[in-house]
Amino acid sequence: RDRARLDAVVDACRASGATVRADKLDVADEAAMRDWIVACDAEAPLERVFANAGVGTGIEDEANVRRTFATNIGGVVNAVLPAIEAFRRRGNGGQIVITASIAGYGPLKSCPAYSATKSCVKTWGLALRGMLRGEGIKVSVVCPGFVRSRITERNTCPMPFFMEADKAARVILRRVDRNVGLIAFPWPMRLASWGLASLPFWMNELVNRFLPEKVAAGRPKVL
């Protein structure tokens, strides 16, 4: 993450009266993430953990595919597992929020690595919700559509029902507060993605052929 942008968020939160701890580390580093989460929990017991790691370059060369899997899956796992351990030690519940994507509803030829990783964390998170319910630990999975970010700024494909980040954040927080299991929005994108995923594979494959490419602006799709 850009440290300057992170510091700006920290300043805004502190100006609103929040107590903030900000550190920069690699979410794909299992040991570093575990140590950091343990330290944060010792400083102030965790109640809600957002596993929000995600990259999407639009380039499907080996380096970018490996980075996408390491960040989007490894980064989420490295945040969630230590959080579960912390919640279990205290035995008084807690909440985990995993950010997936509408792209995780099915295979997309325009972004194979990204859609695959988001499908993985979506399925894992929903399964964890069932597994951890008896322990009082809540799990929500967020599947947003197109939201303004540095990822979507590079997209050259059409982005229907585009949403500003502040509006998306309000939608997410309202539903997290209600312990909604699957938070997928906006509803037209959710319906379209569900419909595409529900098709027989040969039909899904046919539709995929006509979907626009999600290509980083000014960059080749494959190196």
N, C-alpha and C positions, 0 to 999 in steps of 0.2 A: 504494500500500500504506500501511496505517496505520503510521506511524513508531514509535509506542509499542510496537505488537505486534512489529515488526521488531527493535527494540532488545532486547526480552525474549528473542527467539530468539538474538540475538547473544550476550547474557549467558550463556544456557544453553550455547551452543556453546563459548564461551571457558572456562566453568567445567569443561567436559569436556576441556580441553586443546587445543582447536582454535585455529588462527590465522584470524581472520575479518576480512574487509573488507565493510562495509555502506554502501551509498549509495542514495539515493532519486532515481529518474528515471522519465521517461515511456517505456515500452517502445515506444510508437508513434513516438518521435523517432529516426529512423534515425541521424543524425549523433551524437546523444548516446549512443546504444547502442554504436555502433562505437567511439567514443572511450573509453567505459568498459571495453569488453571488451579493447581494445588495452592500456589501462592495467593492467587486472587481469593480463593475460598477461605484461606486462613485469615486473610485481611478483613474480609466481609463475606459471611456465608452466602453462597450463590443461591438464588431463588429461581431465576430464569436465565437460560443460556441460549443464545442465538448462534447456530452453526451456519454461517453465511458465506463460507469460502466459495469462490467461483470465478473462473476465467473462461473466456470464449473468444479465441482469436479469429475464427473463420478460416484458419489455415490448417490443412490436414496432413502436414508433413510429420515425420516421426517425433521431432523435438516438441512440437506443439501438442501432438496427441498425448505424449507421455506427461507433459506438464499439465494438460487438462485433467487427465485421470488422477495424477498425484495431488492436485489442488482440490478438484471438485469432489473426489471421493475420499482420498487420504486426509485432506484438510477437515472435512466434516467428521470423519471417524475419529480423528485426533482431538477434536473438540468435544464430541459427544461422550465417548467412553469415560474419560476422567470426570466429566460432569455427572454421569450416572453413578460412578463410584462415590463421589462426594454426597450426592443425594441419599444413597443407600446408607452411608456411614451415619448420617443424622437421623434417618428414618422418619422424616416429616415431609416427604414429598419433594416437589420441585417441578420445573417445567423446562422442556427442551423444544426449541423451534428450529427446524431444519429447512433451509431454503433450497428448493428444487427449481422447477420451471414448468411452464406449459409444454415446453419442448420435451419434457420427460414422459409425455403421454404415449410416445411411440417413436419408431425409427424415422429419422429425417435425413434424407440424402444431402441436404444443404449443410448439416452440421453433425456428422456421425458421432464424433467424440463427445461433443457437448450434450447432445440428446441422450446418448448412452449413459453418461455420468449422472445426469439429472434423473433419468429413469431409475438408476440404481439407488440414489439416496432417497427418492420418493418411495420406492418399495420398501427399503430398509426402515425408513422413518415410520411408515404406517404399520409395519409389522412390530416395531418397537412399541408403538402406542398400545397395541393389544397385549404384548408381553409384560409391560411395566405397569399396566393399569392397576393390578392387584397390589402393587407396592406404593400406590398413591403418586406415582411419577407421571406427569402429563407429557404428551408428545404431540406437537402439531407440525404438519408439513405444508410449506408455502410453495405454491406453483403460480407465480405471476406470469402475465403475458409480457408485452413490450413495455418496459419502464425506462425512463431516461437514466442512462448510466454511461460510463466510458465504453462498455461493450456495445450498447445500441448506437452510440455515436458513430461507430465504425461500420454499421450495417449499411448495405446498399439495397437490400430487399425492401419491399413494402412492409410497413409495420402497422397493421390495422389496430384500432382501439388503443393507440399509444397513450401512455399515462405518465404524468409527472411523478417524480420520486416521493414528494411529500404526500400526495394523494394516496399513492400505493402504501406508504408507511402507515397512514391512518387506517386504511382498510385492513392491513395485516394486524395492527395492534388491537383493533376492536374485536377481531375474531379470535386472536390469541387469548385475549381476556375472557372470552366465552368458552375457551378450550375446544374450539372447532378443530377436528382432526385433519381435514384436508381443506386448505385455504387456497382455492384456485380461482383466479379472476383475470380479466373481466369475463362475465358469464358467456358472451358470444364466443370468445376464444376457447373457453373451457368446453363449451358444447361442441365446437368444431373439432377440437383436438380429441375429445372423447369419441366423436363420431368416426374420425379417421382411424383411431386405434381399434375401433370395434369392427371395422371392415374385415372381410376375409383378406389374407395376406396378398393375394394376387390383385385385389382391388386397391388395397393400400399402396402397393407398389406402383400401380398404374397412376393413381392420383399423385404420388410422390414425384413422378416424372414431370409433372406440370407445375410443381411448386417452384417459386423463384429461389435462386441461389442466395444463401446468406454469406456474402463475401465481404471481408474487411476492405474498406475503401482504399483503393490505390495499391492493393496487394494481390498476388496471385492466389488462387484457391489451394493449389498444391505446389510445393517447391520441388 
